[in-house]
């Protein structure tokens, strides 16, 4: 689904956020509706509309983009002979004025099953759950801050056993993490009233945002809402600073793989957009197109770059130390969750590590990459 970037003037970070969401939703829906479940539930926990430019159709709002993305998948699959598919939507919003607009939107889109819930997301969890009696559930959690009772939200996510995407508001969190006034609200956000003690024990060289991200993922793991928690950073459009991070929570290795595949595409799109914004303010003549420059920049510090390959190699070696062997699936998932790198790039890395005699494994005849039952051993003396 194509979205007009002009609708996002002065909030280009939201354009990148929605690009990531819709690309991931599309791939997740295809995988789910063709295998796991014929029913796909989409929950938008903070639906809005928020600061939209398209007041008529809300095409720059997450809920409209989700409907159009998922409906396109359903139509395509039914045209290919997959029958009995169903998409269900639950939209929650707290602000009365926005709720009125959201209900009017749902009324105009009555060909879809849309349920609108008024009030705080945490106060509507049980009511939303009554609509999700079957199927796979994807929950999009996009708050404007961090004052959320995540203990209740984590319970909801754990019961659903689906996937979720949380917009972690890095810029705001980084600037406020050490303010005593926000200690209670951060405690609700992290589902841990004693979070400040853990925060203080983290490495001093870590910034506030890195510490809070670590605590958030630890809380998610403690509450068993996900097996894998990769994240993607979105930059302030005209500054070298992280604005927000999208955290995916999934129990599926396939979801983890899709996340990194989508990240590579959207990251390149973001780099190109940021370049165009800068050149628009300071016109210059370049030898390369913005797309070419984005590809060069991504190769230097983006998904699968040299630095991330090195980090992934360290993770693989560290895991193998003291073990007789490990299978590639586990090693790939460990590295792919922690580092922005794709499965295909990790397969190439394993071959390269074997060529450098860091690890050892034997491939079946005519196979070029490790198979699921390939035993990988550490050959380098540590």
SULBEL-V671006 format. One record per pair of residues at least 24 apart in sequence whose ideal C-beta (glycine too) atoms are under 8 Angstrom apart, sorted by the first residue. I is the first residue (numbers start at 1). J is the second residue. If there is no record, write none. Layout:
BEGIN
I & J
I & J
END
This chain:
BEGIN
1 & 26
1 & 65
1 & 68
1 & 69
1 & 72
3 & 59
3 & 60
3 & 65
4 & 59
4 & 60
5 & 273
6 & 53
7 & 52
7 & 53
7 & 54
7 & 59
7 & 60
8 & 53
8 & 60
9 & 53
11 & 51
12 & 237
12 & 273
12 & 277
13 & 234
13 & 235
13 & 236
13 & 237
13 & 243
13 & 244
14 & 51
14 & 60
15 & 60
15 & 273
16 & 234
16 & 266
16 & 269
16 & 270
16 & 273
17 & 142
17 & 167
17 & 234
17 & 244
17 & 246
18 & 60
18 & 62
18 & 65
19 & 266
19 & 269
20 & 232
20 & 234
20 & 246
20 & 262
20 & 263
20 & 266
21 & 62
21 & 65
21 & 66
21 & 140
21 & 165
21 & 246
22 & 65
22 & 66
22 & 69
23 & 262
23 & 265
23 & 266
24 & 165
24 & 248
24 & 258
24 & 259
24 & 262
25 & 66
25 & 69
25 & 70
25 & 138
26 & 69
26 & 70
26 & 72
26 & 73
27 & 258
27 & 261
27 & 262
28 & 138
28 & 163
28 & 255
28 & 258
29 & 69
29 & 70
29 & 73
29 & 74
30 & 73
30 & 77
31 & 254
31 & 258
32 & 136
33 & 73
33 & 74
33 & 77
33 & 82
33 & 85
34 & 77
34 & 82
36 & 136
37 & 134
37 & 135
37 & 136
38 & 82
38 & 84
38 & 85
38 & 86
38 & 135
39 & 85
39 & 86
39 & 87
39 & 88
39 & 134
39 & 135
39 & 136
40 & 70
40 & 85
40 & 86
40 & 87
40 & 88
40 & 135
40 & 136
40 & 138
41 & 87
41 & 88
41 & 89
41 & 90
41 & 131
41 & 132
41 & 135
41 & 136
41 & 137
41 & 138
41 & 162
42 & 66
42 & 70
42 & 87
42 & 88
42 & 89
42 & 90
42 & 137
42 & 138
42 & 140
43 & 89
43 & 90
43 & 91
43 & 92
43 & 128
43 & 132
43 & 137
43 & 138
43 & 139
43 & 140
44 & 89
44 & 90
44 & 91
44 & 92
44 & 140
44 & 142
45 & 92
45 & 121
45 & 139
45 & 140
45 & 141
45 & 142
45 & 143
45 & 153
46 & 92
46 & 93
46 & 94
46 & 121
46 & 141
46 & 142
46 & 143
46 & 144
47 & 91
47 & 92
47 & 93
47 & 98
47 & 102
48 & 93
48 & 98
48 & 102
49 & 98
49 & 101
49 & 102
50 & 98
50 & 144
58 & 105
62 & 140
62 & 142
63 & 89
63 & 91
63 & 102
63 & 105
64 & 105
66 & 140
67 & 109
67 & 112
67 & 114
71 & 112
86 & 113
86 & 135
87 & 112
87 & 113
88 & 113
88 & 115
88 & 131
88 & 132
88 & 135
89 & 113
89 & 114
89 & 115
90 & 114
90 & 115
90 & 117
90 & 128
90 & 131
90 & 132
91 & 115
91 & 116
91 & 117
92 & 116
92 & 117
92 & 118
92 & 119
92 & 121
92 & 124
92 & 128
93 & 117
93 & 118
94 & 118
94 & 119
94 & 120
94 & 121
121 & 148
121 & 153
122 & 148
122 & 149
122 & 152
122 & 153
125 & 152
125 & 153
125 & 155
125 & 156
128 & 156
129 & 156
129 & 159
129 & 160
132 & 160
136 & 162
136 & 163
137 & 162
137 & 163
138 & 162
138 & 163
138 & 164
138 & 165
139 & 163
139 & 164
139 & 165
140 & 164
140 & 165
141 & 165
141 & 166
141 & 167
142 & 166
142 & 167
143 & 167
143 & 169
144 & 169
145 & 169
145 & 172
146 & 172
146 & 173
146 & 182
146 & 185
146 & 186
146 & 189
147 & 185
147 & 188
147 & 189
148 & 188
148 & 189
149 & 188
150 & 188
150 & 189
150 & 190
150 & 191
150 & 219
151 & 188
151 & 191
151 & 223
154 & 191
154 & 219
154 & 220
154 & 223
154 & 225
155 & 223
157 & 225
157 & 226
157 & 249
158 & 223
158 & 224
158 & 225
161 & 251
163 & 226
163 & 248
163 & 249
163 & 250
163 & 251
163 & 252
163 & 255
164 & 225
164 & 226
164 & 248
164 & 249
165 & 246
165 & 247
165 & 248
165 & 249
166 & 246
166 & 247
166 & 249
167 & 244
167 & 245
167 & 246
168 & 213
168 & 216
168 & 231
168 & 244
168 & 245
168 & 246
168 & 247
169 & 244
170 & 209
170 & 213
170 & 233
170 & 242
170 & 243
170 & 244
170 & 245
171 & 209
171 & 236
171 & 241
171 & 242
171 & 243
171 & 244
173 & 208
173 & 209
173 & 212
174 & 207
174 & 208
174 & 209
174 & 212
174 & 242
175 & 208
177 & 208
177 & 209
177 & 211
177 & 212
178 & 208
186 & 212
189 & 216
190 & 215
190 & 216
190 & 219
191 & 219
191 & 223
192 & 219
209 & 242
213 & 245
216 & 247
217 & 247
220 & 247
220 & 249
225 & 249
226 & 250
226 & 251
227 & 251
227 & 252
228 & 252
228 & 253
228 & 255
228 & 256
228 & 333
228 & 337
229 & 337
230 & 256
230 & 259
230 & 260
230 & 263
230 & 336
230 & 337
230 & 340
232 & 259
232 & 263
232 & 266
232 & 267
232 & 340
234 & 270
235 & 270
235 & 274
237 & 273
237 & 274
237 & 277
238 & 274
238 & 277
238 & 278
238 & 281
253 & 329
253 & 333
256 & 333
256 & 336
256 & 337
257 & 336
257 & 342
257 & 343
260 & 303
260 & 336
260 & 340
260 & 341
260 & 342
260 & 343
261 & 342
263 & 303
263 & 340
264 & 298
264 & 302
264 & 303
264 & 304
264 & 342
267 & 298
267 & 302
267 & 303
267 & 340
268 & 294
268 & 295
268 & 298
268 & 302
269 & 294
271 & 297
271 & 298
271 & 302
302 & 340
303 & 340
303 & 341
303 & 342
303 & 345
304 & 340
304 & 341
304 & 342
304 & 345
308 & 339
308 & 340
308 & 341
309 & 341
309 & 345
309 & 349
311 & 335
311 & 338
311 & 339
312 & 336
312 & 338
312 & 339
312 & 341
312 & 346
312 & 349
313 & 349
313 & 353
313 & 358
315 & 339
316 & 349
316 & 350
316 & 353
316 & 359
317 & 358
317 & 359
317 & 378
317 & 380
317 & 382
320 & 359
320 & 376
320 & 377
320 & 378
321 & 378
321 & 382
323 & 378
324 & 377
325 & 375
325 & 376
325 & 377
326 & 375
326 & 376
327 & 372
327 & 373
327 & 374
327 & 375
327 & 376
328 & 370
328 & 371
328 & 372
328 & 374
328 & 376
329 & 372
331 & 376
350 & 376
END
